[in-house]
Every structure is written in C-alpha cells, then in structure tokens.
Amino acid sequence: MAMQMTEDVARTPEAANDCTEEARQEKSEAAELKEQLARERQEFSDREDELIAHCQKLEAALESVVLDLQKSHAGVVSVLKAEVARLQEENDELRAAANTQQDAMP
C-alpha cells in the first residue's frame, strides 16, 4: 500500500503537467476558433454589404427601366389616340360624302 501511494504521488506532478498541457492546447484551440469566427463574421458582413449595394443598384436600374417603359407606353398611347381620331375624322368625311351622293341621286 505504501508503494502504491508513492507511485500515485510520483504521478501527481506528471498528471498535473499533462492537465496543464491539455488545458493550454484547449485554450489555444479556443483562441484559434474565436479568431476564425471573427474572420468569418467580418467576411459575412462584407459580403452582406456588397449584396445590399448590388440590390440597391438593381432597384435603381429597375426603377429607371419602369420609368422609360411608362414614357414609351404614354408615347404609343398618344400616337394610337391620334390615329384613332384621324380615322374617325376620315370616316365622318366618307359618310358625309356618301350621304351627299345619296341625296343627289334621284
């Protein structure tokens, strides 16, 4: 029994050294993981900023295209209305001429 106690006491500093080394390694690994997490957070934040800027550019471009389309549509509508008015006027003239010819017939 005395021999066992001597061996346990002899191992205690060795076990303590092992635990200390293991704790050092775990702290080192934890520090590396924290650094990696900080880098990844920064990369995510940078990428998020890039995506937000890109979305804002796309939104501005879309608004510009919609405005151009609205202007173009208004122009087409204006031309079509003018054409309809011209055709109605021409139709009225043709009807008047036809009525005049009908009235002139005996």
C-alpha positions as CSV (number, residue, x, y, z in Angstrom):
1,M,0.0,0.0,0.0
2,A,2.8,2.4,0.8
3,M,4.4,1.6,-2.6
4,Q,1.1,2.4,-4.3
5,M,0.9,5.8,-2.5
6,T,4.5,6.5,-3.6
7,E,3.7,5.8,-7.2
8,D,0.5,8.0,-7.0
9,V,2.4,10.8,-5.5
10,A,5.1,10.4,-8.1
11,R,2.5,10.5,-10.9
12,T,0.7,13.5,-9.5
13,P,3.1,16.1,-10.8
14,E,3.2,14.3,-14.2
15,A,-0.6,14.2,-14.3
16,A,-0.8,17.9,-13.3
17,N,1.7,18.7,-16.1
18,D,-0.5,16.6,-18.5
19,C,-3.6,18.5,-17.4
20,T,-1.8,21.8,-17.7
21,E,-0.6,21.0,-21.2
22,E,-4.1,19.8,-22.2
23,A,-5.6,23.0,-20.8
24,R,-3.1,25.0,-22.8
25,Q,-3.9,23.2,-26.0
26,E,-7.7,23.7,-25.4
27,K,-7.1,27.4,-24.8
28,S,-5.1,27.7,-27.9
29,E,-7.7,25.8,-29.9
30,A,-10.4,28.0,-28.5
31,A,-8.4,31.2,-29.4
32,E,-8.0,29.9,-33.0
33,L,-11.7,29.2,-33.2
34,K,-12.5,32.6,-31.9
35,E,-10.2,34.2,-34.5
36,Q,-11.8,32.1,-37.2
37,L,-15.3,33.1,-36.1
38,A,-14.2,36.7,-36.1
39,R,-12.8,36.4,-39.7
40,E,-16.0,34.6,-40.9
41,R,-18.2,37.3,-39.3
42,Q,-16.2,40.0,-41.0
43,E,-16.4,38.2,-44.3
44,F,-20.1,37.7,-43.9
45,S,-20.6,41.4,-43.0
46,D,-18.5,42.5,-46.1
47,R,-20.4,40.1,-48.4
48,E,-23.7,41.3,-46.9
49,D,-22.7,45.0,-47.6
50,E,-21.8,44.0,-51.2
51,L,-25.1,42.3,-51.7
52,I,-27.1,45.3,-50.2
53,A,-25.2,47.7,-52.6
54,H,-25.9,45.4,-55.5
55,C,-29.6,45.1,-54.7
56,Q,-29.8,48.9,-54.4
57,K,-28.2,49.3,-57.9
58,L,-30.6,46.7,-59.3
59,E,-33.5,48.5,-57.7
60,A,-32.4,51.8,-59.2
61,A,-31.9,50.2,-62.6
62,L,-35.4,48.7,-62.4
63,E,-37.0,52.0,-61.5
64,S,-35.2,53.6,-64.4
65,V,-36.5,50.9,-66.8
66,V,-40.0,51.1,-65.5
67,L,-39.9,54.9,-65.9
68,D,-38.7,54.5,-69.5
69,L,-41.4,51.9,-70.2
70,Q,-44.0,54.2,-68.8
71,K,-42.8,57.1,-71.0
72,S,-42.7,54.8,-74.0
73,H,-46.2,53.5,-73.3
74,A,-47.5,57.0,-73.0
75,G,-46.0,57.9,-76.4
76,V,-47.6,54.8,-78.0
77,V,-51.0,55.6,-76.5
78,S,-50.7,59.2,-77.7
79,V,-49.9,58.0,-81.3
80,L,-52.7,55.5,-81.2
81,K,-55.2,58.1,-80.0
82,A,-54.1,60.5,-82.7
83,E,-54.5,57.7,-85.3
84,V,-58.0,56.8,-84.0
85,A,-59.0,60.5,-84.1
86,R,-57.7,60.8,-87.7
87,L,-59.5,57.6,-88.7
88,Q,-62.8,58.8,-87.1
89,E,-62.5,62.1,-88.9
90,E,-61.8,60.3,-92.2
91,N,-64.8,58.0,-91.6
92,D,-67.0,61.0,-90.8
93,E,-65.9,62.6,-94.1
94,L,-66.5,59.4,-96.1
95,R,-70.0,59.1,-94.5
96,A,-70.8,62.8,-95.3
97,A,-69.7,62.2,-98.9
98,A,-71.7,59.1,-99.2
99,N,-74.8,60.9,-97.8
100,T,-74.3,63.7,-100.2
101,Q,-74.1,61.3,-103.1
102,Q,-77.2,59.5,-101.9
103,D,-79.1,62.8,-101.6
104,A,-78.0,63.7,-105.2
105,M,-79.5,60.5,-106.6
106,P,-83.0,60.8,-107.9
